[in-house]
Every structure is written in structure tokens, then in C-alpha cells.
Amino acid sequence: MNALLPLSATARAAFQRMDALGQQRRPFWFMIDFLARSPVVLTEKELPGAGVCFAYPSRSFLPQSLPLPQSRPQFQKFPVDFATYQTAFEEVKRQIYLGNTYLLNLSFATRLQTNLSLGEIFAQSQAPFRLWIQHRFVCFSPEKFVRIQDGEIASFPMKGTIDAALPQAETLVLENPKEKAEHYTITDLIRNDLNQVAHHVEVSRFRYLDRVQAYDRQLLQVSSAIRGQLTPGYQSQLGQLLARLLPAGSITGAPKRKTLDIILAVENYNRGYYTGITGWFDGQNLESAVMIRFIEQIGDTLYFKSGGGITYQSEAEAEYQEMIDKVYLPFLPETSSDEGRPA
């Protein structure tokens, strides 16, 4: 399959099944973990009873009723201490100075205390891509991975977010040197990735702004659109296609292979399905998302996994705060960044 990641027998079988179902034009749902070690592929007939609930733009699979909280929601976050973060951050910066990476997405797991279950969080969240794997994790992602429609493949990398209420917010986010460098790098990486599977690849829109509604405010999100044409009969190679594009560039970095090695060396936990991808194939077209905004249940404890892109211009304090700020529920007012924060 010429994949960047070494594939286990389980992963290879899952990608081959996607190829076979695509060739038969049979709809299926899928999720693939960050390292593509445990992909899951389910047909429509296999979804009932699998403990999977999802709501995507083109398809939803939901139980008849969703759980709703019986009391006022409570939410506290307990991130790793700054010293732990700084150790990993400084190693990333060292690797940047050595020329081994230009952009790396560094992430950590933040412990949560909440009276909400995963199902209750799923039921109330608002996002283009929502996924709940019962007793395991919930994801409410705003970020598309790739969309395949009528033979065209497109990706929409997101890099750069700002509160829309800030004075001159549009100018601030578009002219910020660090955000600009990060967006240029990711756009070029995704363009190169699509060139592996498509032809006539081009950046059709560059650094445009979308308004995203959070709980109590609007955000400006900087995105780009990259498109290419697939060879006829691509449906029979869907698994091979996705395997060659993984892991997603926006949550890895550039250059991808070496950056992935650094991530595995410096992060202090297993990403699992966080920053993997999930999606739906309807028999002709495919849509997918990067699994960010991700809460995982480990034993009796919940962890919110989050991070951000590190470049040579990054400062440890600002990146640490960004990681903490991304720990939120989209239906609750933002909690103080100091709430539950270790000294």
C-alpha cells in the first residue's frame, strides 16, 4: 500500500476491506487511530449493537434517545504542570533548530472532573463531526480530513483561530507571523500528500476565514482548500488511498516521517484514536474528519487530549496556554484557565 505507517495484519485487513466494500459500492463507516494500528470498518448492517453513535453532515447513526444531564453540568480541568510541558517543548525546539522538523503538533492529555457522561457530552455538543464510542471516548470535531465527491478529492486544513470579538481580529490572525508560517507549512504538506493519490492538485482557496460558533462567542478560523482529481475507479482503492495519506498532516507536522518519530519520542502518553480519522462512505462519495476535540475514558477517569503546532517562533508559555484553552465543552461557558491548574 506504500503507507507511511507500518501496517499490522489487522490494519492491512481493514484497509483491504475498505477497498472491497468500495468496489462493491457498499456504504460503510470507519475510524482509524493515529498510528493506524486498530482501524474499524463497519457496514450499515453491522452498526446496530456495535456501541457506535455518530452525526456527520451526510449521515447519522443515533439511538432512539440520547442521554441528557439530570443536574447542572460541572467541568474542571487539571492539565499537566508547565515544567512537564516545557521539557517536551524544548526538545521539539531543539529538533527544529537541528532541521529535523519545521512544524510539530505537540499534544498532552488533561485530566477532567465532570458529572457528565460521555453520552451526555455527545448529546449536547455542536460540531460538524460528532462521534461517541460507548464507554471509550467522545469526539466533537470541527476539522475535515478529506472529502471525495464525484471523483474530486479535497482537503481543508485549519490553522489559526481567534476570538471574532477582538478589535481587528481578522487582521490579527491573518498577519500573525507564527500563524502564517504554520498555515503555509501545513498547506504545502497537504498539497504534497494529495499529489500521492490524485492529479491536477491545486490550492483553490488560500487562508480564508470562517466563523465558528462556540458556546458564548464566535471564533474566526483560518482554512485553505486543496483539490485534486482521482483516477476513475477510485472506489476500489479507498483503503489504499487513506493509508497513503495517514497520519493527517495537520496534527503531525512537516516533514511528516521524521516529525512523527519526534512526536512518539517526546509525548508522554498514547494518542490512540485521538488525531486519527473517522468518516462515512455512501457507496459513491466519502467524507471524513480528523478526530480532535477528544475526551477519552480510561478506567473511571476522563482525559481531554489537546495540543497545538510548534514552530521556531513558538513560545512555551503561549503554546501551553493554547493547549489548556482547547480543553472545553462547546455547550458550557469557558472555565477559567486557572481552574484546577497545578502550581
C-alpha positions as CSV (number, residue, x, y, z in Angstrom):
1,M,0.0,0.0,0.0
2,N,3.0,2.3,0.2
3,A,1.8,3.7,3.5
4,L,4.0,5.9,5.7
5,L,3.0,3.9,8.8
6,P,3.9,0.2,9.1
7,L,0.7,-1.7,9.0
8,S,-0.2,-4.6,11.2
9,A,-2.1,-7.6,9.9
10,T,-5.3,-6.2,11.5
11,A,-4.8,-2.8,9.8
12,R,-4.0,-4.3,6.5
13,A,-7.1,-6.4,6.6
14,A,-9.2,-3.3,7.5
15,F,-7.8,-1.3,4.6
16,Q,-8.4,-4.2,2.2
17,R,-12.0,-4.5,3.4
18,M,-12.5,-0.8,2.6
19,D,-11.2,-1.5,-0.9
20,A,-13.6,-4.4,-1.3
21,L,-16.6,-2.5,0.0
22,G,-15.7,0.4,-2.2
23,Q,-15.5,-1.7,-5.2
24,Q,-19.0,-3.2,-4.4
25,R,-20.2,0.4,-3.8
26,R,-21.4,-0.7,-0.3
27,P,-21.7,2.1,2.3
28,F,-19.6,1.8,5.4
29,W,-18.5,3.7,8.5
30,F,-14.8,3.8,9.6
31,M,-12.5,5.1,12.2
32,I,-8.7,4.8,12.2
33,D,-6.4,5.5,15.1
34,F,-3.4,7.9,14.9
35,L,-0.9,5.1,14.2
36,A,-3.3,3.0,12.1
37,R,-2.9,0.0,14.4
38,S,-6.6,-0.7,15.1
39,P,-8.8,0.6,12.2
40,V,-12.5,-0.3,12.5
41,V,-14.7,-0.7,9.4
42,L,-18.5,-1.4,9.7
43,T,-21.2,-1.8,7.2
44,E,-24.7,-0.4,7.8
45,K,-25.9,-3.8,8.9
46,E,-23.0,-4.1,11.4
47,L,-23.6,-0.7,13.1
48,P,-26.6,-1.7,15.4
49,G,-25.2,-3.2,18.6
50,A,-21.6,-2.0,18.0
51,G,-21.7,0.8,20.6
52,V,-21.2,3.4,17.9
53,C,-23.1,6.7,17.6
54,F,-22.2,9.4,15.1
55,A,-23.6,12.5,13.4
56,Y,-21.8,13.7,10.3
57,P,-23.0,16.1,7.6
58,S,-24.1,13.4,5.2
59,R,-25.1,10.6,7.6
60,S,-26.0,10.0,11.2
61,F,-26.5,6.8,13.2
62,L,-28.1,7.5,16.6
63,P,-30.1,5.6,19.2
64,Q,-33.8,6.5,19.5
65,S,-33.0,8.7,22.6
66,L,-29.8,10.3,23.8
67,P,-28.9,10.7,27.5
68,L,-29.4,14.2,28.9
69,P,-27.9,15.5,32.1
70,Q,-30.1,15.3,35.2
71,S,-28.3,18.1,37.1
72,R,-26.4,21.3,36.3
73,P,-23.2,20.4,34.4
74,Q,-19.9,20.7,36.2
75,F,-16.5,20.8,34.5
76,Q,-12.9,21.1,35.8
77,K,-9.6,20.6,34.0
78,F,-6.3,19.5,35.5
79,P,-3.6,19.9,32.9
80,V,0.0,18.6,33.2
81,D,2.3,21.1,35.0
82,F,4.2,23.6,33.0
83,A,7.5,22.0,33.8
84,T,6.4,18.8,32.1
85,Y,5.1,20.6,29.1
86,Q,8.3,22.7,28.8
87,T,10.6,19.7,28.8
88,A,8.8,18.3,25.8
89,F,8.5,21.7,24.2
90,E,12.3,22.4,24.5
91,E,13.1,19.1,22.9
92,V,10.8,19.9,20.0
93,K,12.5,23.3,19.6
94,R,15.9,21.6,19.6
95,Q,14.8,19.3,16.8
96,I,13.6,22.3,14.9
97,Y,17.0,24.0,15.3
98,L,18.6,20.8,14.1
99,G,16.5,20.9,10.9
100,N,14.7,17.6,11.7
101,T,11.2,19.3,11.7
102,Y,9.7,22.6,10.8
103,L,6.3,22.2,12.4
104,L,5.3,19.7,15.0
105,N,1.9,19.2,16.7
106,L,2.6,18.7,20.4
107,S,-0.2,17.3,22.5
108,F,-0.9,16.2,26.0
109,A,-3.8,14.6,28.0
110,T,-5.6,16.8,30.5
111,R,-7.5,15.1,33.4
112,L,-11.1,16.1,33.8
113,Q,-13.6,16.1,36.6
114,T,-17.2,16.4,35.4
115,N,-20.6,15.0,36.4
116,L,-21.4,14.4,32.7
117,S,-21.1,11.0,31.0
118,L,-19.6,10.6,27.5
119,G,-23.1,10.1,26.1
120,E,-24.4,13.3,27.7
121,I,-21.5,15.2,26.3
122,F,-22.2,13.8,22.8
123,A,-25.9,14.6,23.1
124,Q,-25.3,18.3,23.8
125,S,-22.2,19.0,21.7
126,Q,-22.5,21.0,18.5
127,A,-19.9,20.2,15.8
128,P,-19.8,19.1,12.1
129,F,-18.5,15.7,13.1
130,R,-19.6,14.1,16.3
131,L,-18.7,10.5,17.4
132,W,-19.4,8.6,20.6
133,I,-17.9,5.1,21.2
134,Q,-19.7,4.0,24.2
135,H,-17.6,3.5,27.4
136,R,-14.5,4.6,25.4
137,F,-14.5,8.2,24.0
138,V,-16.4,11.1,22.6
139,C,-15.3,13.5,19.8
140,F,-16.8,16.7,18.6
141,S,-14.5,17.7,15.7
142,P,-14.7,20.8,13.5
143,E,-11.9,19.7,11.1
144,K,-12.5,17.8,7.9
145,F,-9.8,15.4,6.7
146,V,-10.6,14.6,3.1
147,R,-13.8,14.8,1.1
148,I,-14.3,12.7,-2.1
149,Q,-17.1,13.8,-4.3
150,D,-17.7,13.0,-8.0
151,G,-14.1,12.0,-8.5
152,E,-12.6,15.1,-6.8
153,I,-10.7,14.8,-3.6
154,A,-10.4,17.9,-1.3
155,S,-8.8,18.7,2.0
156,F,-9.4,21.8,4.2
157,P,-6.5,22.2,6.7
158,M,-7.3,24.5,9.6
159,K,-4.5,26.6,11.2
160,G,-5.2,29.8,13.0
161,T,-8.1,30.7,15.4
162,I,-9.0,34.0,17.1
163,D,-11.9,35.4,19.1
164,A,-14.0,37.3,16.5
165,A,-14.9,40.0,19.1
166,L,-11.3,41.2,19.4
167,P,-10.6,44.6,17.7
168,Q,-9.2,44.0,14.2
169,A,-9.5,40.2,14.8
170,E,-9.3,39.4,11.1
171,T,-6.1,41.3,10.6
172,L,-4.5,40.0,13.8
173,V,-5.0,36.3,12.8
174,L,-4.1,36.7,9.2
175,E,-0.9,38.8,9.8
176,N,0.4,36.9,12.9
177,P,3.8,35.6,11.7
178,K,3.7,32.4,13.7
179,E,0.2,31.5,12.5
180,K,1.1,32.5,8.9
181,A,4.2,30.3,8.9
182,E,2.2,27.3,10.4
183,H,-0.6,27.6,7.8
184,Y,1.8,27.9,4.8
185,T,3.7,24.8,6.0
186,I,0.6,22.7,6.5
187,T,-1.0,23.8,3.2
188,D,2.1,22.8,1.4
189,L,2.3,19.4,3.2
190,I,-1.3,18.6,2.4
191,R,-0.8,19.6,-1.2
192,N,2.1,17.2,-1.4
193,D,0.1,14.4,0.3
194,L,-2.8,14.7,-2.2
195,N,-0.3,14.6,-5.0
196,Q,0.4,11.0,-4.0
197,V,-3.1,9.9,-4.8
198,A,-4.5,12.4,-7.2
199,H,-3.6,14.6,-10.2
200,H,-4.1,18.2,-11.1
201,V,-3.8,19.1,-7.4
202,E,-4.2,22.8,-6.7
203,V,-4.8,25.2,-3.8
204,S,-8.2,26.5,-4.8
205,R,-8.7,28.9,-1.8
206,F,-5.9,30.0,0.4
207,R,-6.2,31.3,4.0
208,Y,-9.9,32.2,4.0
209,L,-11.9,32.9,7.2
210,D,-14.9,31.0,8.5
211,R,-17.0,32.0,11.5
212,V,-17.4,29.2,14.1
213,Q,-20.0,29.5,16.8
214,A,-18.6,28.5,20.3
215,Y,-20.9,28.4,23.3
216,D,-20.8,32.1,24.2
217,R,-18.7,33.7,21.4
218,Q,-17.8,33.5,17.7
219,L,-14.4,32.4,16.5
220,L,-12.6,33.2,13.3
221,Q,-11.0,30.1,11.8
222,V,-8.3,30.3,9.1
223,S,-8.6,27.5,6.5
224,S,-7.4,26.6,3.0
225,A,-8.9,24.4,0.3
226,I,-6.8,22.0,-1.7
227,R,-8.3,19.9,-4.5
228,G,-7.3,17.2,-7.0
229,Q,-8.8,14.7,-9.4
230,L,-8.9,11.0,-8.7
231,T,-8.5,8.3,-11.3
232,P,-11.8,6.6,-12.4
233,G,-12.5,3.5,-10.3
234,Y,-11.0,5.1,-7.1
235,Q,-13.8,3.5,-5.0
236,S,-11.9,0.1,-5.2
237,Q,-8.8,1.7,-3.7
238,L,-10.3,3.7,-0.9
239,G,-8.3,1.8,1.8
240,Q,-5.1,2.2,-0.1
241,L,-5.8,5.9,-0.6
242,L,-6.4,6.6,3.0
243,A,-3.4,4.6,4.2
244,R,-1.1,6.7,2.0
245,L,-2.4,9.9,3.4
246,L,-2.2,9.0,7.1
247,P,-1.4,10.2,9.6
248,A,-3.2,13.5,8.9
249,G,-0.6,16.3,8.3
250,S,-2.4,18.9,10.3
251,I,-1.9,17.0,13.5
252,T,1.5,15.7,12.8
253,G,3.8,18.2,11.1
254,A,6.4,18.5,8.4
255,P,8.4,16.7,7.2
256,K,5.9,14.0,8.2
257,R,8.1,10.9,8.7
258,K,10.7,12.5,10.9
259,T,8.2,14.6,12.7
260,L,6.2,11.5,13.6
261,D,9.3,9.9,15.1
262,I,9.8,13.0,17.3
263,I,6.2,13.0,18.4
264,L,6.5,9.4,19.6
265,A,9.7,10.3,21.5
266,V,8.5,13.4,23.3
267,E,4.8,12.9,24.1
268,N,4.2,11.2,27.4
269,Y,1.1,9.2,26.5
270,N,-0.6,7.2,23.8
271,R,-2.8,9.2,21.4
272,G,-4.9,6.2,20.5
273,Y,-7.8,7.3,18.3
274,Y,-7.2,11.0,19.1
275,T,-6.0,12.7,15.9
276,G,-6.9,9.7,13.9
277,I,-9.7,10.0,11.4
278,T,-13.4,8.9,11.1
279,G,-15.9,9.1,8.3
280,W,-18.6,7.6,6.1
281,F,-18.6,6.2,2.5
282,D,-22.1,6.3,1.0
283,G,-21.3,4.0,-2.0
284,Q,-20.0,6.8,-4.2
285,N,-18.6,9.6,-2.1
286,L,-16.7,9.8,1.1
287,E,-16.4,12.4,3.9
288,S,-14.0,12.2,6.8
289,A,-12.8,14.3,9.8
290,V,-9.7,14.5,12.0
291,M,-10.6,13.3,15.5
292,I,-9.7,16.4,17.6
293,R,-11.7,17.9,20.5
294,F,-11.5,14.4,22.0
295,I,-12.4,13.1,25.5
296,E,-11.3,9.6,26.4
297,Q,-12.4,7.4,29.3
298,I,-9.6,5.4,31.0
299,G,-10.9,3.4,33.9
300,D,-13.1,5.8,35.9
301,T,-11.2,8.9,34.7
302,L,-11.8,11.2,31.7
303,Y,-9.0,12.8,29.8
304,F,-9.3,15.6,27.2
305,K,-6.5,15.3,24.6
306,S,-5.4,18.6,23.0
307,G,-2.3,20.3,21.6
308,G,-1.0,22.8,19.1
309,G,1.5,23.4,16.4
310,I,5.1,24.3,17.4
311,T,7.4,26.3,15.0
312,Y,10.7,28.1,15.5
313,Q,8.6,31.2,16.5
314,S,6.6,29.4,19.3
315,E,6.9,30.4,22.9
316,A,6.4,27.8,25.6
317,E,4.0,29.8,27.8
318,A,1.7,30.7,24.9
319,E,1.6,27.2,23.5
320,Y,0.9,25.7,26.9
321,Q,-2.0,28.1,27.4
322,E,-3.3,27.2,23.9
323,M,-3.3,23.5,24.9
324,I,-5.3,24.3,28.0
325,D,-7.7,26.7,26.2
326,K,-8.7,23.9,23.8
327,V,-10.0,21.8,26.7
328,Y,-13.6,22.8,26.8
329,L,-17.2,21.7,26.2
330,P,-18.9,23.5,23.4
331,F,-22.1,23.9,25.3
332,L,-20.6,25.3,28.6
333,P,-19.2,28.8,29.2
334,E,-15.4,28.7,29.3
335,T,-14.0,27.8,32.6
336,S,-11.1,29.8,34.0
337,S,-7.7,28.6,32.7
338,D,-6.5,28.5,36.3
339,E,-9.3,26.3,37.5
340,G,-7.8,23.0,38.6
341,R,-4.4,24.1,37.2
342,P,-1.4,22.9,39.1
343,A,1.0,25.4,40.5
